[in-house]
Amino acid sequence: MSDETITQQVSERYARAVTSGEQMCCPTGYNFDDLRSFVPEEVLRVSYGCGTPAGLATVRPGETVLDIGSGGGIDCFEASRRVGQTGRVIGVDMTDEMLAMARRNAPIVMANLGYPAPNVEFRKGHAENLPVEDGGIDLIISNCVINLAPDKANCLSGALPVWEYLRGLVQAGFLGVHQMKYSPWSVIDGIHFVSLTLTGYKLPNAVEPNEVGYVTLVGPFSRAADELGQTYHRGKPEPVSARTAQLLKPPPFERLFLLSDQPVSHDHHVYRRGIPLEICSKTLDVLESGPYSRHFAVINRATEAVAGEAVSCEPGGSCC
Ligand SMILES: C[S@@+](CC[C@H](N)C(=O)[O-])C[C@H]1O[C@@H](n2cnc3c(N)ncnc32)[C@H](O)[C@@H]1O
């Protein structure tokens, strides 16, 4: 079947679904009572996503969100509420009937949110050739759409194996791709269909220089590799680029790695519960950061005595 035929069939399918409001896809997990307070019922009725986009939980006021395959607009309207009047939301869909529904309801949602000017717009277009300028988007969401794209036609019914979907995200330049939610949906002909919510990051092209020069894998795995090609061995400081450091700084990585300007190795320290141990400032930096901090109480009295002994640790001394 040609790409054009697949695209046309998908579009016709969703055009019919606009009027039928039929049940499609998997349970999503929205709080419909909350959404009903500002989104019209006809939009909620054609909610055909497979989940609730995880990225929306992190979006900040003033940001610009792009929703690929926006359908009736449910996720755009939620994004519109979250980014506020100073933010912007662009929904893109290829099906006229879906666009008509979203556009018809946008003024109602804007009025319900009390916005004097609309912060949401819906554009006709294809996921493969988006009608948006480069570099202007802070967050991209897409709910149950990429799996419908024609170039995935070698898979059953246009669906994708999970590993291939992940590989596609990485090839598209997303880093730190990880699974947020996994819900089994149905087994058809022995094939397990699941609803999957993933998060990934794109770094800005120009990465600001930062003070991090080394990264140490804390565990629990003995080895890990990132999508920039770096491999980490537990407890071994690895020199990293500013770009890698920027990727590993925020959650969820910050729990797995120690970031430092020097190749910090503190494995020789043995900490006994309740017994103070003298350490130098480099080790202190490590223990006050990330996953270690909650396990230690730090007595930082510089030159004063600790546990009856004078503090004697000098840079390069035996305590470092
Ligand atoms: C399963 S529905 C999901 C709609 C919406 N995201 C939601 O959560 O309700 C898929 C939507 O994506 C649109 N779509 C599918 N393939 C597309 C493509 N290649 N480009 C643009 N839109 C597409 C369809 O028209 C339909 O509105």
The ligand as an SDF file (V2000), in Angstrom:
LIG
                    3D

 27 29  0  0  0  0  0  0  0  0999 V2000
   -5.5030    8.8400   17.4850 C   0  0  0  0  0  0  0  0  0  0  0  0
   -5.9380   10.4870   16.9950 S   0  0  0  0  0  0  0  0  0  0  0  0
   -5.2800   11.4100   18.3570 C   0  0  0  0  0  0  0  0  0  0  0  0
   -5.8040   12.8190   18.4070 C   0  0  0  0  0  0  0  0  0  0  0  0
   -5.3240   13.6500   19.6290 C   0  0  0  0  0  0  0  0  0  0  0  0
   -3.8930   13.6520   19.7420 N   0  0  0  0  0  0  0  0  0  0  0  0
   -5.9360   13.1470   20.9070 C   0  0  0  0  0  0  0  0  0  0  0  0
   -5.2030   12.7930   21.8460 O   0  0  0  0  0  0  0  0  0  0  0  0
   -7.1560   13.0910   20.9830 O   0  0  0  0  0  0  0  0  0  0  0  0
   -4.7830   10.7630   15.6990 C   0  0  0  0  0  0  0  0  0  0  0  0
   -4.8660   12.1660   15.0670 C   0  0  0  0  0  0  0  0  0  0  0  0
   -3.6890   12.3870   14.3380 O   0  0  0  0  0  0  0  0  0  0  0  0
   -3.9940   12.8510   13.0520 C   0  0  0  0  0  0  0  0  0  0  0  0
   -2.9130   12.3270   12.2000 N   0  0  0  0  0  0  0  0  0  0  0  0
   -2.6110   11.0300   11.9390 C   0  0  0  0  0  0  0  0  0  0  0  0
   -1.5250   10.9430   11.1580 N   0  0  0  0  0  0  0  0  0  0  0  0
   -1.1090   12.2240   10.9350 C   0  0  0  0  0  0  0  0  0  0  0  0
   -0.0420   12.7860   10.1970 C   0  0  0  0  0  0  0  0  0  0  0  0
    0.8200   12.0170    9.5440 N   0  0  0  0  0  0  0  0  0  0  0  0
    0.0640   14.1330   10.1770 N   0  0  0  0  0  0  0  0  0  0  0  0
   -0.8190   14.9260   10.8470 C   0  0  0  0  0  0  0  0  0  0  0  0
   -1.8630   14.4500   11.5380 N   0  0  0  0  0  0  0  0  0  0  0  0
   -2.0060   13.1100   11.5940 C   0  0  0  0  0  0  0  0  0  0  0  0
   -5.3610   12.3160   12.7280 C   0  0  0  0  0  0  0  0  0  0  0  0
   -6.0220   13.1360   11.8020 O   0  0  0  0  0  0  0  0  0  0  0  0
   -6.0230   12.3430   14.0990 C   0  0  0  0  0  0  0  0  0  0  0  0
   -6.6600   13.5640   14.3480 O   0  0  0  0  0  0  0  0  0  0  0  0
  1  2  1  0
  2  3  1  0
  2 10  1  0
  3  4  1  0
  4  5  1  0
  5  6  1  0
  5  7  1  0
  7  8  2  0
  7  9  1  0
 10 11  1  0
 11 12  1  0
 11 26  1  0
 12 13  1  0
 13 14  1  0
 13 24  1  0
 14 15  1  0
 14 23  1  0
 15 16  2  0
 16 17  1  0
 17 18  1  0
 17 23  2  0
 18 19  1  0
 18 20  2  0
 20 21  1  0
 21 22  2  0
 22 23  1  0
 24 25  1  0
 24 26  1  0
 26 27  1  0
M  CHG  2   2   1   9  -1
M  END
$$$$
